[in-house]
Amino acid sequence: MLKRSLQPHFLMNTLGALSEWVETEPAQAVRFIEALGAAYRHLLAVSGERTIPLARELELCRAHLEVMGCRQGTAFHLETEGVDLGAPVPPALLHTLLENAFSHNRYVSPHTFRLESSVVAEGTGPRRRYVFLAPVGTGPGKGGGDGTGARYLRARLEEAFPGAWRLEDGPTAAGWMTQVEVPA
């Protein structure tokens, strides 16, 4: 997970932005360094875990949104509805969905990402359903498939909930929607 987060393209863009801010906007550089440090501290803390409480995952996501907000000069938010902050999720599940959204879109104005959660009674027992919505930005907008992020999501879901998970995603009028179901 940590190795995946240090992709050369991301790292080079990050260092380039930081280099410019150190010279032109030192306060922004400090804010960015602090945001980046917080994001990596969260990643380091959860990287060896099979599951973590949703509250920790949301902290990681908000730290990543702070980093991306600094990099892109705008504000990003994550709204939640119906979430159980103690529910177990694989680490970086939602973080990966955020990374994918930024990889496939360019956001030049404030945007809000959304996570809804509910418990549904289907099949053998109650299941927790997460619906994550990444807003439409500019750029290619292509998502889904079997890229690095999708492979990571499937591997972590299988590790945490062997044979008992479901993942679906696709475009909607409001953006890219990903639905994950796991045992409740």
C-alpha positions as CSV (number, residue, x, y, z in Angstrom):
1,M,0.0,0.0,0.0
2,L,2.8,2.4,0.9
3,K,4.7,1.5,-2.3
4,R,1.6,2.1,-4.4
5,S,1.2,5.6,-2.8
6,L,4.7,6.7,-3.8
7,Q,4.1,6.5,-7.6
8,P,6.9,8.4,-9.4
9,H,4.4,10.7,-11.3
10,F,2.6,11.7,-8.0
11,L,6.0,12.2,-6.3
12,M,7.5,14.3,-9.0
13,N,4.4,16.5,-9.3
14,T,4.4,16.9,-5.5
15,L,8.0,17.8,-5.3
16,G,7.6,20.3,-8.2
17,A,4.7,22.0,-6.5
18,L,6.5,22.1,-3.2
19,S,9.7,23.5,-4.7
20,E,7.7,26.4,-6.2
21,W,5.8,27.1,-3.0
22,V,9.0,27.2,-0.9
23,E,10.2,30.1,-3.1
24,T,6.9,31.9,-3.7
25,E,4.5,31.0,-0.9
26,P,6.4,29.6,2.2
27,A,3.2,29.4,4.3
28,Q,1.6,27.3,1.6
29,A,4.7,25.1,1.5
30,V,4.5,24.5,5.2
31,R,0.7,23.7,5.0
32,F,1.4,21.2,2.2
33,I,4.3,19.5,4.1
34,E,2.0,19.1,7.1
35,A,-0.8,17.7,5.0
36,L,1.5,15.3,3.2
37,G,3.0,14.2,6.5
38,A,-0.4,13.6,8.0
39,A,-1.5,11.5,5.0
40,Y,1.6,9.3,5.1
41,R,1.4,8.9,8.9
42,H,-2.2,7.6,8.4
43,L,-1.1,5.2,5.6
44,L,1.8,3.9,7.7
45,A,-0.4,3.3,10.7
46,V,-2.9,1.2,8.8
47,S,-0.7,-0.5,6.1
48,G,-0.2,-3.8,8.0
49,E,-3.8,-4.2,9.1
50,R,-6.3,-6.6,7.6
51,T,-9.2,-4.3,8.5
52,I,-9.5,-1.0,10.3
53,P,-12.5,0.9,11.7
54,L,-14.2,3.1,9.1
55,A,-13.4,6.1,11.3
56,R,-9.6,5.6,10.6
57,E,-10.3,5.1,6.9
58,L,-12.2,8.4,6.8
59,E,-9.3,10.2,8.6
60,L,-7.0,8.9,5.9
61,C,-9.3,10.0,3.1
62,R,-9.7,13.5,4.6
63,A,-5.9,13.8,4.9
64,H,-5.6,12.8,1.2
65,L,-8.2,15.4,0.3
66,E,-6.2,18.1,2.1
67,V,-3.1,17.1,0.2
68,M,-4.9,17.2,-3.1
69,G,-6.6,20.5,-2.2
70,C,-3.1,22.0,-1.6
71,R,-1.8,20.7,-4.9
72,Q,-4.8,21.8,-6.9
73,G,-5.5,25.1,-5.1
74,T,-9.1,24.3,-4.2
75,A,-11.1,22.7,-1.4
76,F,-12.3,19.1,-1.4
77,H,-14.7,17.6,1.1
78,L,-16.0,14.1,2.0
79,E,-19.6,13.9,3.2
80,T,-20.9,10.8,4.9
81,E,-24.4,9.5,5.5
82,G,-25.5,6.5,7.6
83,V,-21.9,5.4,8.4
84,D,-21.0,3.2,11.4
85,L,-17.6,4.6,12.3
86,G,-16.7,1.3,14.0
87,A,-17.5,-1.0,11.0
88,P,-14.4,-2.8,9.7
89,V,-13.1,-2.0,6.3
90,P,-9.8,-3.0,4.5
91,P,-7.3,-0.2,4.9
92,A,-7.2,2.3,2.0
93,L,-10.4,1.0,0.5
94,L,-12.0,4.5,0.1
95,H,-8.6,6.1,-0.2
96,T,-8.0,4.1,-3.3
97,L,-11.3,5.3,-4.7
98,L,-10.2,8.9,-4.1
99,E,-6.9,8.3,-5.8
100,N,-8.7,6.8,-8.8
101,A,-11.0,9.8,-9.0
102,F,-8.0,12.2,-9.0
103,S,-6.2,10.0,-11.6
104,H,-9.2,10.1,-14.0
105,N,-10.4,13.6,-13.4
106,R,-9.1,17.1,-13.1
107,Y,-10.9,19.1,-10.4
108,V,-10.4,22.9,-10.7
109,S,-13.1,24.0,-8.3
110,P,-14.3,22.8,-4.9
111,H,-15.9,19.4,-5.0
112,T,-17.5,17.1,-2.5
113,F,-17.1,13.3,-2.5
114,R,-19.8,11.3,-0.9
115,L,-20.0,8.1,1.1
116,E,-23.4,6.5,2.0
117,S,-23.7,3.4,4.1
118,S,-26.6,1.1,4.9
119,V,-27.3,-2.3,6.2
120,V,-29.3,-4.5,3.9
121,A,-30.8,-7.9,4.5
122,E,-29.9,-10.0,1.5
123,G,-29.1,-13.7,1.1
124,T,-27.4,-15.4,4.0
125,G,-27.4,-12.5,6.4
126,P,-27.1,-8.7,6.9
127,R,-24.7,-6.9,4.6
128,R,-23.2,-3.5,4.9
129,R,-23.4,-1.6,1.6
130,Y,-21.1,1.4,0.9
131,V,-21.9,3.7,-2.0
132,F,-19.0,6.0,-2.9
133,L,-19.6,8.8,-5.4
134,A,-16.8,10.7,-7.0
135,P,-18.0,13.9,-8.7
136,V,-17.5,14.6,-12.3
137,G,-14.5,16.7,-13.1
138,T,-12.7,17.5,-16.3
139,G,-10.4,15.1,-18.1
140,P,-10.8,11.7,-19.6
141,G,-13.2,10.5,-16.9
142,K,-12.5,6.8,-17.8
143,G,-12.6,4.5,-14.8
144,G,-13.3,0.9,-13.9
145,G,-11.6,-2.0,-15.5
146,D,-8.6,-3.8,-14.1
147,G,-6.1,-1.1,-13.3
148,T,-3.9,-1.0,-10.3
149,G,-6.5,0.5,-8.0
150,A,-9.2,-2.0,-9.0
151,R,-6.8,-4.9,-8.4
152,Y,-5.9,-3.5,-5.0
153,L,-9.5,-3.2,-4.0
154,R,-10.4,-6.7,-5.0
155,A,-7.3,-8.2,-3.3
156,R,-8.0,-6.3,0.0
157,L,-11.7,-7.2,0.0
158,E,-10.9,-10.8,-0.6
159,E,-8.3,-10.8,2.2
160,A,-10.7,-9.2,4.6
161,F,-13.9,-10.9,3.6
162,P,-13.0,-14.1,1.7
163,G,-15.7,-14.9,-0.9
164,A,-18.2,-12.7,0.9
165,W,-17.9,-9.3,-0.8
166,R,-19.2,-7.6,-3.9
167,L,-17.8,-4.6,-5.9
168,E,-19.6,-2.8,-8.7
169,D,-18.8,0.6,-10.3
170,G,-19.7,2.7,-13.2
171,P,-20.7,6.2,-14.4
172,T,-23.8,8.0,-13.3
173,A,-25.1,11.5,-14.1
174,A,-23.5,12.8,-10.8
175,G,-20.1,11.1,-11.3
176,W,-18.4,7.7,-10.8
177,M,-20.2,5.5,-8.4
178,T,-18.6,2.5,-6.6
179,Q,-20.7,0.1,-4.5
180,V,-19.1,-2.3,-2.1
181,E,-21.0,-4.9,-0.1
182,V,-19.4,-6.8,2.8
183,P,-20.9,-8.9,5.7
184,A,-22.3,-6.6,8.4
